[in-house]
Amino acid sequence: MTGWPATVRRRAGPAGLLLVAACAAWVWTVTRWGGTPAMPGTMGLRLPAYLAMWTLMTAAMMLPATAPVAALYARTVTAHRAPRMAVFTIAYLLVWGAAGLPAYGLSAGLGRAAALPPAAGTAVAAAVFAIGGAYQLMPLKERCLAKCRSPIALMLRYASYPGPSRDLRAGAHHGAFCLGCCWALMLLLTAFGGMNLWAMLVLTAVITAEKLAPAGRLVARAAGITSLALSVAVFWIPALAPGLTGGGGGPAGM
């Protein structure tokens, strides 16, 4: 029994640190953007500021679901665990940070929809919901989700990586699968509005549930069906997509 607390700490440590980092990112998000209405496009940010915001936002949303994988990977690390896990996490976030480049271009383009006639903005919002929902039901989504839900095969692969670049490669590789799993859900934020905290909370819950819950695959499919339903409903309720239709107010427009 004397070794049990130390074992628990070793296993829970990496997951706990990632959750602390996620909480810090959420605190920054809420304090910086909590009182800002849902805004279209890039929210008036230049590329460097947008990338910083995007990286912190993805850290807040993705790290809770990644913590168990990080804890599993930490068990394969026998020496210098803290700095090596830091490299793993940084590499993971760099993948999401790099995804901010196309996200910036897409947000800039879609942000112009808010200045178009309402019918045009609604049509763009419907297309965004339809694309996000369709991807949730595609085999590629299922494959990436399977890797995130059952990462044992990934751990065996990472264990074969030689040299000091192992942690960097492992973090980037897992980040790529996570990006393949979740990009469509992040796309929905362009419809809900930049830094829409309610939308971020709901999508974080969906991302975490589809990766960690026993019925995660059903959650992913339910999210896809819901998104497809929104692609139709937005024609009757444009305020469902305040980031593209200029609607807002209340929680949706927070």
C-alpha positions in Angstrom: 0.0 0.0 0.0 2.9 2.4 0.6 3.7 2.5 -3.1 0.1 3.1 -4.2 -0.1 6.9 -3.7 3.1 7.4 -5.6 1.8 5.2 -8.5 -1.5 7.2 -8.6 0.5 10.5 -8.7 2.7 9.2 -11.5 -0.4 8.2 -13.6 -2.5 11.2 -12.7 0.2 13.8 -12.9 0.4 14.4 -16.7 -3.4 14.3 -17.0 -3.7 16.7 -14.1 -1.2 19.1 -15.6 -3.0 19.2 -18.9 -6.3 19.9 -17.1 -4.6 22.7 -15.3 -3.4 24.1 -18.6 -6.9 23.8 -20.0 -8.4 25.6 -17.0 -5.8 28.4 -17.4 -6.8 28.7 -21.1 -10.5 28.8 -20.1 -9.8 31.5 -17.5 -8.0 33.6 -20.1 -10.8 33.1 -22.6 -13.6 34.0 -20.2 -11.8 37.1 -18.8 -10.7 38.3 -22.2 -13.8 37.6 -24.2 -16.5 36.8 -21.7 -18.5 40.0 -22.2 -18.0 40.2 -26.0 -21.0 39.4 -28.2 -20.5 36.7 -30.9 -18.5 38.4 -33.7 -18.1 37.4 -37.3 -14.9 36.5 -39.1 -11.6 37.2 -37.5 -13.1 39.5 -34.9 -10.9 42.3 -36.2 -7.7 40.6 -35.2 -4.6 40.5 -37.3 -3.0 37.2 -38.1 -0.5 37.1 -35.1 -3.2 38.0 -32.6 -5.6 35.6 -34.2 -3.2 32.7 -34.0 -2.5 33.4 -30.4 -6.2 33.5 -29.6 -6.8 30.4 -31.7 -4.1 28.4 -30.0 -5.4 29.3 -26.5 -8.9 28.5 -27.6 -8.0 25.1 -28.9 -6.0 24.4 -25.8 -9.0 25.1 -23.7 -11.3 22.9 -25.8 -9.0 20.0 -26.7 -6.7 19.4 -23.7 -9.4 18.0 -21.5 -10.1 15.2 -24.0 -6.3 14.7 -24.6 -5.4 14.3 -21.0 -6.0 10.5 -20.8 -3.8 10.0 -23.9 -1.1 12.1 -22.4 -1.3 10.1 -19.2 -1.0 6.9 -21.2 2.0 8.2 -23.1 3.7 9.3 -19.9 3.7 5.7 -18.8 6.1 5.0 -21.7 8.5 7.7 -20.5 11.0 6.4 -17.9 13.2 9.5 -17.5 12.9 13.3 -17.6 9.1 12.8 -17.7 8.1 16.5 -17.0 10.2 18.1 -19.8 9.4 15.3 -22.2 5.7 15.6 -21.6 6.0 19.4 -22.1 7.5 18.7 -25.5 4.7 16.3 -26.3 2.0 18.8 -25.3 3.7 21.7 -27.1 4.0 19.6 -30.3 0.3 18.7 -30.0 -0.7 22.4 -29.7 1.6 23.4 -32.5 -0.4 21.3 -34.9 -3.6 23.1 -33.8 -1.7 26.4 -33.9 -0.7 25.7 -37.5 -4.4 24.9 -38.3 -5.1 28.5 -37.3 -3.5 29.7 -40.6 -6.3 28.2 -42.8 -8.8 29.0 -40.1 -7.8 32.6 -40.3 -8.3 32.7 -44.1 -11.6 30.8 -43.9 -12.8 33.1 -41.1 -11.9 36.2 -43.1 -13.8 34.9 -46.1 -16.8 33.7 -44.2 -16.9 36.9 -42.1 -17.8 38.8 -45.2 -21.1 36.8 -45.3 -22.3 38.8 -42.3 -22.1 41.9 -44.5 -24.1 40.3 -47.3 -27.9 40.3 -47.6 -29.5 38.2 -44.9 -30.5 35.4 -47.3 -26.9 35.0 -48.5 -25.5 34.8 -45.0 -28.1 32.3 -44.1 -27.2 30.1 -47.1 -23.5 30.2 -46.1 -24.4 29.3 -42.6 -26.5 26.3 -43.9 -23.5 25.2 -46.0 -21.2 25.3 -42.9 -23.6 23.3 -40.8 -24.1 20.8 -43.7 -20.3 20.3 -44.2 -19.7 19.9 -40.5 -22.5 17.5 -40.1 -21.6 15.4 -43.1 -18.0 15.0 -42.0 -19.2 13.8 -38.6 -20.8 10.8 -40.4 -17.9 10.0 -42.7 -15.5 7.0 -42.4 -12.5 9.3 -42.1 -14.0 10.9 -39.0 -14.7 7.4 -37.6 -11.1 6.3 -38.3 -9.6 9.4 -36.6 -12.0 9.0 -33.7 -11.1 5.4 -33.3 -7.4 6.3 -32.9 -8.3 8.9 -30.2 -10.6 6.5 -28.4 -8.2 3.5 -28.5 -4.7 4.9 -28.6 -2.8 1.7 -27.6 -1.7 1.1 -31.2 -0.5 4.7 -31.3 1.5 4.1 -28.1 3.2 1.1 -29.7 4.1 3.2 -32.7 5.4 6.1 -30.6 7.6 3.7 -28.6 9.4 2.8 -31.8 10.3 6.4 -32.5 14.1 6.7 -32.0 16.2 9.6 -30.6 15.4 12.8 -28.9 12.7 13.8 -31.4 10.4 11.1 -30.2 8.2 13.3 -28.0 8.0 16.0 -30.6 6.9 13.5 -33.3 4.5 11.7 -31.0 2.8 14.9 -30.0 2.5 16.1 -33.5 1.2 12.8 -34.8 -1.5 12.6 -32.1 -2.3 16.3 -32.8 -2.8 15.4 -36.5 -5.3 12.6 -35.6 -7.1 14.9 -33.2 -7.3 17.6 -35.9 -8.7 15.1 -38.3 -11.2 14.1 -35.7 -12.4 17.6 -34.6 -11.9 20.1 -37.4 -15.5 19.9 -38.5 -16.7 20.7 -35.0 -14.3 23.7 -34.9 -15.7 24.8 -38.3 -19.1 25.3 -36.6 -17.6 28.1 -34.5 -17.6 30.2 -37.7 -21.3 30.0 -37.8 -21.9 30.4 -34.0 -19.5 33.4 -33.9 -15.9 33.9 -32.9 -15.3 33.3 -29.2 -19.0 32.4 -28.5 -18.5 31.0 -25.0 -21.7 29.0 -25.0 -20.8 27.4 -28.3 -17.3 26.6 -27.1 -18.6 25.0 -23.9 -21.1 22.8 -25.9 -18.5 21.8 -28.5 -15.9 21.0 -25.8 -18.5 18.8 -24.1 -19.2 17.0 -27.4 -15.5 16.6 -28.2 -14.7 15.2 -24.7 -17.7 12.9 -24.8 -17.1 11.5 -28.2 -13.5 10.7 -27.3 -13.9 9.4 -23.7 -17.5 8.3 -23.1 -18.5 4.7 -23.7 -21.1 5.8 -26.2 -18.7 8.3 -27.8 -19.3 7.1 -31.4 -23.0 7.6 -30.9 -22.3 11.1 -29.6 -20.3 11.9 -32.7 -23.1 10.7 -35.0 -25.7 12.6 -33.0 -23.6 15.7 -33.3 -23.5 15.2 -37.1 -27.2 14.7 -37.3 -27.8 17.8 -35.2 -25.6 19.8 -37.4 -27.4 18.7 -40.5 -30.7 19.6 -38.8 -29.3 23.0 -38.1 -28.4 23.5 -41.8 -32.2 23.3 -42.4 -33.4 25.1 -39.3 -31.2 28.1 -39.9 -33.4 29.2 -42.8 -36.3 29.6 -40.4 -34.1 30.8 -37.4 -31.1 32.8 -38.8 -30.1 33.7 -35.2 -28.8 30.1 -34.9 -25.7 31.3 -36.8 -25.0 34.8 -35.4 -21.4 34.7 -36.8 -22.7 34.6 -40.3 -26.2 36.0 -40.3 -25.6 38.9 -37.8 -28.1 37.4 -35.4 -27.4 37.2 -31.7 -28.5 38.2 -28.3 -29.0 36.0 -25.3 -26.8 33.1 -24.7 -26.2 32.3 -28.3 -24.8 35.6 -28.9 -22.6 35.8 -25.9 
